[in-house]
Amino acid sequence: QVQLVESGGGLVQPGGSLRLSCAASGRTAGTYTMGWFRQAPGKEREFVVAISWSGSSTYADSVKGRFTISRDNAKNTVYLQMNSLKPEDTAVYYCAGSRWATARIGMSSADFRSWGQGTQVTVSS
């Protein structure tokens, strides 16, 4: 069993930045691609970004150029740097782990087997 713990959420003004972290522990062997999803009130959970063990990544169009994912494999930690935040970025952000070796376009919740508890990101003036 893999445990994922997110941190770094909070309240930020439009145009501001936040950095989320996701620390993995437990039986992390076999968990290669890591991803971030988000869910706004009344909406379905949506894919944000994923990163392969090798560091290759794929982003949702809505966050390209604003969000950057990275990982430190030695620390079993994934980061999500979010810049130029918009009110529509407001959501609970979830970290997820997958057995897939490579992040690819079109990944969905079904591709990920481990999930964190989520961290709230609110973008508001």
Phi and psi in degrees as GROMACS dihedral restraints (atoms count N, CA, C in turn):
[ dihedral_restraints ]
;  ai    aj    ak    al  type     phi  dphi    fc
    3     4     5     6     1  -104.3    20    10
    4     5     6     7     1   131.9    20    10
    6     7     8     9     1  -104.8    20    10
    7     8     9    10     1   132.2    20    10
    9    10    11    12     1  -120.5    20    10
   10    11    12    13     1   129.5    20    10
   12    13    14    15     1  -126.6    20    10
   13    14    15    16     1   118.1    20    10
   15    16    17    18     1   -91.4    20    10
   16    17    18    19     1   153.9    20    10
   18    19    20    21     1  -153.8    20    10
   19    20    21    22     1   165.0    20    10
   21    22    23    24     1   104.4    20    10
   22    23    24    25     1    -3.2    20    10
   24    25    26    27     1   -71.1    20    10
   25    26    27    28     1   172.1    20    10
   27    28    29    30     1   163.1    20    10
   28    29    30    31     1  -165.8    20    10
   30    31    32    33     1  -102.6    20    10
   31    32    33    34     1   131.2    20    10
   33    34    35    36     1  -141.9    20    10
   34    35    36    37     1   151.3    20    10
   36    37    38    39     1   -78.8    20    10
   37    38    39    40     1   155.0    20    10
   39    40    41    42     1   -54.4    20    10
   40    41    42    43     1   137.4    20    10
   42    43    44    45     1    89.6    20    10
   43    44    45    46     1    -9.2    20    10
   45    46    47    48     1   -83.3    20    10
   46    47    48    49     1  -175.5    20    10
   48    49    50    51     1  -131.3    20    10
   49    50    51    52     1   152.9    20    10
   51    52    53    54     1  -143.8    20    10
   52    53    54    55     1   153.6    20    10
   54    55    56    57     1  -125.2    20    10
   55    56    57    58     1   117.6    20    10
   57    58    59    60     1   -94.1    20    10
   58    59    60    61     1   147.9    20    10
   60    61    62    63     1  -125.5    20    10
   61    62    63    64     1   151.4    20    10
   63    64    65    66     1  -137.5    20    10
   64    65    66    67     1   114.5    20    10
   66    67    68    69     1  -101.8    20    10
   67    68    69    70     1   128.2    20    10
   69    70    71    72     1  -103.2    20    10
   70    71    72    73     1   141.1    20    10
   72    73    74    75     1  -144.7    20    10
   73    74    75    76     1   172.5    20    10
   75    76    77    78     1    88.2    20    10
   76    77    78    79     1  -143.4    20    10
   78    79    80    81     1   -84.5    20    10
   79    80    81    82     1    75.9    20    10
   81    82    83    84     1   -79.4    20    10
   82    83    84    85     1   -15.9    20    10
   84    85    86    87     1   -60.1    20    10
   85    86    87    88     1   132.2    20    10
   87    88    89    90     1    95.1    20    10
   88    89    90    91     1    -5.5    20    10
   90    91    92    93     1  -103.3    20    10
   91    92    93    94     1   110.0    20    10
   93    94    95    96     1  -109.0    20    10
   94    95    96    97     1   -64.3    20    10
   96    97    98    99     1   -81.6    20    10
   97    98    99   100     1   135.5    20    10
   99   100   101   102     1  -116.3    20    10
  100   101   102   103     1   148.7    20    10
  102   103   104   105     1  -143.0    20    10
  103   104   105   106     1   166.6    20    10
  105   106   107   108     1  -123.2    20    10
  106   107   108   109     1   134.9    20    10
  108   109   110   111     1  -123.1    20    10
  109   110   111   112     1   165.6    20    10
  111   112   113   114     1  -143.8    20    10
  112   113   114   115     1   154.6    20    10
  114   115   116   117     1  -140.5    20    10
  115   116   117   118     1   117.4    20    10
  117   118   119   120     1   -90.6    20    10
  118   119   120   121     1   158.4    20    10
  120   121   122   123     1   -56.1    20    10
  121   122   123   124     1   129.5    20    10
  123   124   125   126     1    77.6    20    10
  124   125   126   127     1     4.7    20    10
  126   127   128   129     1  -121.6    20    10
  127   128   129   130     1   162.6    20    10
  129   130   131   132     1   -77.4    20    10
  130   131   132   133     1   157.5    20    10
  132   133   134   135     1   -65.8    20    10
  133   134   135   136     1   135.1    20    10
  135   136   137   138     1  -126.6    20    10
  136   137   138   139     1   149.6    20    10
  138   139   140   141     1   -69.8    20    10
  139   140   141   142     1   138.4    20    10
  141   142   143   144     1  -112.0    20    10
  142   143   144   145     1   -54.9    20    10
  144   145   146   147     1  -165.4    20    10
  145   146   147   148     1   153.8    20    10
  147   148   149   150     1  -141.7    20    10
  148   149   150   151     1   152.9    20    10
  150   151   152   153     1  -134.8    20    10
  151   152   153   154     1   133.8    20    10
  153   154   155   156     1   -76.7    20    10
  154   155   156   157     1   166.8    20    10
  156   157   158   159     1   -57.0    20    10
  157   158   159   160     1   -35.9    20    10
  159   160   161   162     1   -76.2    20    10
  160   161   162   163     1   -15.3    20    10
  162   163   164   165     1   109.1    20    10
  163   164   165   166     1    -9.1    20    10
  165   166   167   168     1   -69.1    20    10
  166   167   168   169     1   150.6    20    10
  168   169   170   171     1  -142.9    20    10
  169   170   171   172     1   162.3    20    10
  171   172   173   174     1  -140.1    20    10
  172   173   174   175     1   139.9    20    10
  174   175   176   177     1  -121.7    20    10
  175   176   177   178     1   151.0    20    10
  177   178   179   180     1   -70.1    20    10
  178   179   180   181     1   146.4    20    10
  180   181   182   183     1   -57.6    20    10
  181   182   183   184     1   -32.5    20    10
  183   184   185   186     1   -67.6    20    10
  184   185   186   187     1   -17.1    20    10
  186   187   188   189     1  -119.4    20    10
  187   188   189   190     1    -3.0    20    10
  189   190   191   192     1   -58.2    20    10
  190   191   192   193     1   135.2    20    10
  192   193   194   195     1    84.8    20    10
  193   194   195   196     1   -11.3    20    10
  195   196   197   198     1  -115.9    20    10
  196   197   198   199     1   -35.8    20    10
  198   199   200   201     1  -106.2    20    10
  199   200   201   202     1   146.7    20    10
  201   202   203   204     1  -136.6    20    10
  202   203   204   205     1   126.4    20    10
  204   205   206   207     1  -100.6    20    10
  205   206   207   208     1   145.2    20    10
  207   208   209   210     1  -148.9    20    10
  208   209   210   211     1   167.3    20    10
  210   211   212   213     1  -146.9    20    10
  211   212   213   214     1   151.8    20    10
  213   214   215   216     1  -121.2    20    10
  214   215   216   217     1    98.4    20    10
  216   217   218   219     1   -64.6    20    10
  217   218   219   220     1   -31.4    20    10
  219   220   221   222     1   -65.3    20    10
  220   221   222   223     1   -30.2    20    10
  222   223   224   225     1  -100.6    20    10
  223   224   225   226     1     0.4    20    10
  225   226   227   228     1    51.9    20    10
  226   227   228   229     1    44.1    20    10
  228   229   230   231     1  -131.0    20    10
  229   230   231   232     1   139.8    20    10
  231   232   233   234     1  -118.9    20    10
  232   233   234   235     1   143.7    20    10
  234   235   236   237     1  -122.2    20    10
  235   236   237   238     1   150.0    20    10
  237   238   239   240     1  -131.6    20    10
  238   239   240   241     1   107.0    20    10
  240   241   242   243     1   -88.8    20    10
  241   242   243   244     1   120.9    20    10
  243   244   245   246     1  -116.1    20    10
  244   245   246   247     1   116.0    20    10
  246   247   248   249     1  -115.2    20    10
  247   248   249   250     1   165.1    20    10
  249   250   251   252     1    49.3    20    10
  250   251   252   253     1    47.9    20    10
  252   253   254   255     1   -66.6    20    10
  253   254   255   256     1   145.7    20    10
  255   256   257   258     1  -120.3    20    10
  256   257   258   259     1   156.9    20    10
  258   259   260   261     1   -54.9    20    10
  259   260   261   262     1   -32.4    20    10
  261   262   263   264     1   -72.9    20    10
  262   263   264   265     1    -5.9    20    10
  264   265   266   267     1   -82.5    20    10
  265   266   267   268     1    -7.5    20    10
  267   268   269   270     1   -61.6    20    10
  268   269   270   271     1   124.6    20    10
  270   271   272   273     1  -178.2    20    10
  271   272   273   274     1   170.3    20    10
  273   274   275   276     1   -87.5    20    10
  274   275   276   277     1   127.5    20    10
  276   277   278   279     1  -102.4    20    10
  277   278   279   280     1   129.8    20    10
  279   280   281   282     1  -116.4    20    10
  280   281   282   283     1   136.1    20    10
  282   283   284   285     1   -90.6    20    10
  283   284   285   286     1   144.2    20    10
  285   286   287   288     1  -144.0    20    10
  286   287   288   289     1   150.9    20    10
  288   289   290   291     1  -120.9    20    10
  289   290   291   292     1   144.5    20    10
  291   292   293   294     1  -132.5    20    10
  292   293   294   295     1   152.5    20    10
  294   295   296   297     1   -78.5    20    10
  295   296   297   298     1   -16.1    20    10
  297   298   299   300     1   -60.6    20    10
  298   299   300   301     1   138.1    20    10
  300   301   302   303     1   -76.5    20    10
  301   302   303   304     1   -28.2    20    10
  303   304   305   306     1  -128.0    20    10
  304   305   306   307     1   134.2    20    10
  306   307   308   309     1   -71.9    20    10
  307   308   309   310     1   137.6    20    10
  309   310   311   312     1  -142.5    20    10
  310   311   312   313     1   159.9    20    10
  312   313   314   315     1   -63.0    20    10
  313   314   315   316     1   138.8    20    10
  315   316   317   318     1    90.5    20    10
  316   317   318   319     1     9.2    20    10
  318   319   320   321     1   -64.5    20    10
  319   320   321   322     1   147.5    20    10
  321   322   323   324     1  -132.5    20    10
  322   323   324   325     1   178.3    20    10
  324   325   326   327     1   -56.6    20    10
  325   326   327   328     1   -33.6    20    10
  327   328   329   330     1   -64.5    20    10
  328   329   330   331     1   -19.5    20    10
  330   331   332   333     1   -81.2    20    10
  331   332   333   334     1    -8.5    20    10
  333   334   335   336     1  -116.8    20    10
  334   335   336   337     1   137.5    20    10
  336   337   338   339     1  -110.1    20    10
  337   338   339   340     1   -18.5    20    10
  339   340   341   342     1  -120.0    20    10
  340   341   342   343     1   140.7    20    10
  342   343   344   345     1  -137.3    20    10
  343   344   345   346     1   144.6    20    10
  345   346   347   348     1   -85.6    20    10
  346   347   348   349     1  -179.8    20    10
  348   349   350   351     1   -84.6    20    10
  349   350   351   352     1   -14.0    20    10
  351   352   353   354     1    96.7    20    10
  352   353   354   355     1   151.8    20    10
  354   355   356   357     1  -136.2    20    10
  355   356   357   358     1   136.8    20    10
  357   358   359   360     1   -81.5    20    10
  358   359   360   361     1   132.2    20    10
  360   361   362   363     1  -120.4    20    10
  361   362   363   364     1   122.3    20    10
  363   364   365   366     1  -123.5    20    10
  364   365   366   367     1   124.0    20    10
  366   367   368   369     1  -112.8    20    10
  367   368   369   370     1   109.9    20    10
  369   370   371   372     1  -158.9    20    10
  370   371   372   373     1   148.4    20    10
